[in-house]
């Protein structure tokens, strides 16, 4: 025990050494740290250490050191990055987390699926290798578009053919809609994209044909998908609902088919609506069918009276169908059914007697054109409609046992389980066995739509822009598989993940092989300007089957194909040519659509940093939708232009979800306007170039009615020779020969609705000198026509006449930099001196409604500056058809308004019809506009112009003096014409 004396005054122990069993062992590092440099080691401790070292027993202990004093910067809790990853790895330390909290550290793998696709190749009733071999037999190939109005049964017709050729189960309650692959098409129940599908189908003689079909949308907003399809095919199957008959889109499509020169066949669809919905007698059903057919023929003959274009069942180019129930027949195929049942029968002679005012006398068993008694039915009713009516009524009304006996009498044997099904699937199963495959439809296509061998020559003459006497054209007209490769591409389809596009086109001549190098010529290509040309490699070739694709190694001329790897430079259409074609290379004409994009929305990303993503998405949208247009205004806002509300809604869905995956703000819809003039310029307007060495004098005047439409539709073009063009204007519009041969250009492009005319006299102007600046003046005119002086909108229906031009002799003083802006300025001043007016687009509206809703339709239209042009009952149905016109700017929300007013009974469709002058003078500064109040009457034009200018960031003032030279303004003021300056 230690005593008090063992400690000093500071409490330090100074007594003898204490031996204790409890004393802890002192580890080596601790001992070393505790020992002062000058202090003596503990007695005997060094000896122990030395002994341990001699025996090799000294071990390094990794225990933490507790009592050492270590500076903060020397502390090391974790190994360094260099120690962990090695010296060769570069590591980066960030002060704060750069990844936002909204993003997961490990992002899930996204599977992007924006189209419906088969997981595996489905089983087909034909061999896919046989399909690829058939592409080489061009005489057995047919290129066909399935066209028609909304909900008339085009996609159902495709479904019918899919079930004939594919081994698959069908859902009796829901339509399969096999060719509707876009997600929006599935959700909305309408086709919004055309969809190609190639099938091997047999005709009634058992001969196989490869038919490239393109299913097209029927909604008027998506009619821009129809024109690219018609460009590629040699004929169309027009599907018309027998109850609704000819609708507005049916008319537009027929008109376009006649313009493009493609052959037409007709399917009168939904025949069973006459039985199940209208419940009319078989004799009345004949009159309804005949009325629908005559309606179509009357419309065709109104455009082209050629008797060869007439559609008639006895000609074999009309089929009757219920695509919903999967049956379709022609007179000949129905006659064949009688021949199969009753043996010896002259099928063709019998078919000839099944349509028209022909009657069958049961007693004499002879056909006659005279009706024996008033109750006697025509042969079509007697032999076709009555059996059909009876079959429907038996299946719908009879008990199972009786029905079984009836069907077995017809040779229809069903499994017992089918009799327990609902009426609809039972009816489908019965009719499927009764009619069998749609061989009548295949016969009609094969006989009345020409093969590519026969039709390509006409296609080339109509669409190729080059001279027709070259060797290349001769090879294309023959559809020569050994000729130089030429492909016309009219459509781009996005892939399942929407990250790239496949180009869809027709091989016009040559043989397309996988991996071949090609030239891709854009719409702006010409032999003089080869800028719009890129070289690419055809990475993949497919035959499209809507939901799956059959890969091919090579495809010969005359077939429709999907191409991979060539889409980078294509926006709308393109021409693909072999790389060894050097000279005389021209493009296929860009597509003329049957409608115009007139509805505009301004868009911007919610997060400004996502603007590049949006711009990339807009480029994809431009490829995906044929008629969409994108533009950047002076104010910097991005504008999308489309055909209608539903169209823009689908475009915005694709932009937000498929192509850019960002949130986007959208403005209220506005419309595209045009600018025009009512009178000839009050004065000759001139402008000097900035260097004062040149002067151009012009006047503006309105074009005669109809010229703009003729130019836009391609009836008259700049590709015509001056002699041909002169003859056209001389005969149709009574222009004098000199004026019609002096047309320099159309504007704002080669098919624009404005004309530039050289009206100078050789005695006053050096024509040779003027010819040197023709291109520059044309550029200035087209620039001015693209962006008019009222509100930067395109001009329309304006003729500019060059009256005088004094030009510098030295070329350096009359370059493009001097002439182009001056020509534009003189166009503007002469335009503003010619009573300028604003034009707005007008929709044609077709409304179907019951009789008691008609007054509500009138009321809703009147509220929106619309007016009814026709109001007629629909023959054979309880509905009325109201045809009306409504300004596009007032049509936003019209359909919702109409449905609300009629409790959902009215159904309407709106499509662009024409341009109309807005009432009022847009330059009248005396008009006072009150904010937040709608302008009316003569103030409307001024109101629309000012609002458009403000939206685009332009000033309110529209003064002609801005575009005139100072000396001209002074001369005008001195002569007392200052009021013309505005």
C-alpha positions, 0 to 999 in steps of 0.5 A: 500500500502506498502512503502519503509520503509516496507522493510529492506536493503536486500529486505525482507518485515518487514511491517505489515500483509497484508490481501488479498482476492487473497492469496492462500490457503496453503496446510498442507504438504506445510506449514509443509515443509516451516516451519523451526523446530525452527520457530513459526507457523503462528498465528491462523493456528494451531488452524484451523488445530486442529479444522479440525482434531477434526471434522475428516475433515483432508484429505490426498491429493495425489498431487505431492510435487513440492518444496521438495528436494529429493535425486536421489536414493529416487525418485520414478516415478513408483510403484515397481514390488513388489507393482504391482505383489505382494510379492510372484512373483519373478521379474527379471530386465535386464540391456538391451533388451535380445530379438533381434530386428528381433523377434516380442515382441508378436510372431504370432502363426505359423501354420505349414502345410507341407503335404496336409491333408483333413480338415474333413473326406471326404465322401466315398462310403463305410462306414469307420466302415465297412473298420475297420471291414474288417481288421479282414477278412484276406482272403479278404485283399490284400497288393499291391504296385503300381510301375513303371517308372516316369510319367507312371501313378501310381498316376493317377491310384490311383486318378481313384480309389479315385474317384470311392470310394470318393464322390468328385468333380474333376477338369478336367484341373488339375490332383488331384494327391490325394496321392501326399501329400508332398509340393514338390510333388505338386510343382514339379509334381512328387511323391517324397514319397510313400503314403499308401491308403486303399480302399474298392473295389468291384470285378465284382461279387460284393464281397468287398475286403479291398486293402491296396495300396501303391503309389510309386515314379517313379523317379530313385532318389527316388527309395529308397521309392519303396523297403520299400513298396515292403517289406510290400506287397504281390504283385505289380501292375506294370504300364507301358506307352505303348508308352515308354515301358520298361525304366531303372527304370522299369527294376530295379523294376522288378529285385527287385520284382523277388528278393523279391518274390512278385507277379507281375501284369501289367497295360499297361497304356496310350492306348489313346496316340496311338490314340491321339498322335501317331495317328496310326491305330488300327491294328498297335496299337495292334502290339505296345501293343504286343511289349511292353508286349513282352519287359517286358516278355523278361526281366523277363525271362532273370532273371527268366525263370519260365513260371508262371511269364509270364504276358499275357492278357489271363492269366488275369494278364494284364489290359489295361488303360488310368488312365488319363481318368479314365478307365481300363479293362481286357479282361474278364471285356470287355467281360462282357460289351458285355455280359451285352449288348447282353445278353447270352454269355459265358464271360470266353470263349469269353475273352479267344479268345480276345488276340493273333492270333485269328480272327472272321469270321463275316459270319460264326460267328466263331473264327479261327486261320487262317486269311481269308484275309490280311485285316482281323483284330485280335479279340482284334482289332475287338472287343476292339480297333476299338470300342474304336477308334470310341468312341474317334473319335466320341466325338472329331469330331462330332457335339453335336446333332449327338454325342447325338444320337450316345451316347444314342445308346450306353446307355450313357446319359449325362446332356445337360450342359456336351455337352457345356464343353471342349473336354477333360472333355466331353471325360472323362464323356463319357468314365466314363459312357462307362467303369464304375468302374475299376472292371477288375483291382480289379479282377486282383488284387484279383485273382493274388495277394495272401491274407496275409494268403497265402503269409505271410509264404514266406514273413517270410522265406525271411525276418526273421533273426531267426531260422525257427523252432521256435513256433514264426515263425510258428505263423507268417507263419500262419498269426495267429491273436491269436499269439504273436504280431510281426510287421515289420516297414519299413518306417516313415512318418512325421506328417503335422507339421513335428514335429514327425513321424508315423511308417508304417508297417505290422502286421505279427502275433498277434493283435495290440491294442491301448495303448499296451506296445511293444519292438522296436528292431532296425537294430542293435539288436541281441539276443547277443547284446540287446542294440538296444532295447527300450520299447514303448507304441502304442499311436495311430493306423491309417489306412492311406488314404493318405490325412486323417487317419481312427483311429482304436482301434485294427488291426489283422495280415495281415494288413498295419497300421500307428503307433503313439508313437513308432518312437523315436528310429527308424531311417530306419526300425524296428521290433516291438514285444510283451513285453512278448516275451523274448527269441529267438527274432530276427529282420526282415532283413534290406532292400536291396535297388536297388541303392546306395547313392553316391553323397555327399554334406558338410553342415554347418549352416550360424550361428554357434550357430544353429548347434544343430538345424541342427543336430536335423534336420539331425536326422529327415532327416535320418528318412524321407529318407530311403537311405540318410546317414549322416556322420561327417568327421575327419575335423568336417564337416557334410556330407549328402550322397544321390542318385542324385542331385534332391534327395539332393535338396529335402533333403535340402528343408526338412532340411531347411524348415521342420525340422530345419528352419535355413539357411544352407550353402552347398558345391559343390557336390562330390562323394563317392569313394571306395578303392581297390587293383589290385594284391596280396600283394608284401610281407607278412605284419605283425604287433606287438601289442603295448605290443609286445606279439602278432603278426598278419600276413596278405596279401591282394588280389583282390576278383573275379569279382561278389563276391562283388555284390553277398554279397551286394544283399544277395545271400551269407550271414554270416547267412548261415552255413559254409557248405552252404557258402562253397558250394556257393563259391565252385560251383560259384567261384571254391574256394577250400572247406577249403578256402570257409569254413574259411570265418570269416567275410564280411566288413565293415559290414555283407553285405560288399564287402570285405572278411576276410579269415583264411588261417592259418594251424593247424600245425603252429597256435593254432586254439583254441587260434586264435578263442579267438581273432577272434572277435577282428581281425574281428573288426579291419578288419571291421574298416579298411574296413570302412575307407581305408588308401588312403583317408578314404573311404570304401574298395571294392573287397579286400580279406584279408588272415590271414597267421600267428598269434602268440598270448600270452597265457595269455588272459590279453595280447590279449584283444581287446585294443591290437588286434583291432588296430593291425589288422587294421594296418596290413590290411592297410599295406597289402592293400598298398603293393597290388597295391592300386587303387581308385574306383569311382561310375558310373551312367547309363544314359538313354536319350530319344531324337528325331533323330536330337538331338543324335549327341548333346547327344554324344558331351555332354557325351564326355565332361564329360568322358561319353560314349554311350553303346546303341543307338536304336530307340523306336519302334512305336514312333519318339524317340531314346533311348540312353543308356550311362555310365558317372562317377558320379563326372562328372555328376553334371549339366549334365541334364541341359547341355544336355537340353541346347544342345538339346533345351530341346528336350532330357530327361534323367535319371541317376541311379547308375550302378557300381564302376569303377577303376579310371585311374592312381596310387593314391600313385605315388608321381612323379605326379605333379599336377598344381592348378586350372587345371583339371587332366587328364589321369593317374594323375586323381586318384592322383588328386582325392585322394589328394583333398579328403584327404585335404578336410577331413583334412588328410595329403598329404603323403600316406606311408606304413611305417606309418603302419609297425613296425620299425624292418620290415621297417629296414629289408625291407631297408636292403633287397633292397625293400625300394621302396615298402615303398612309 
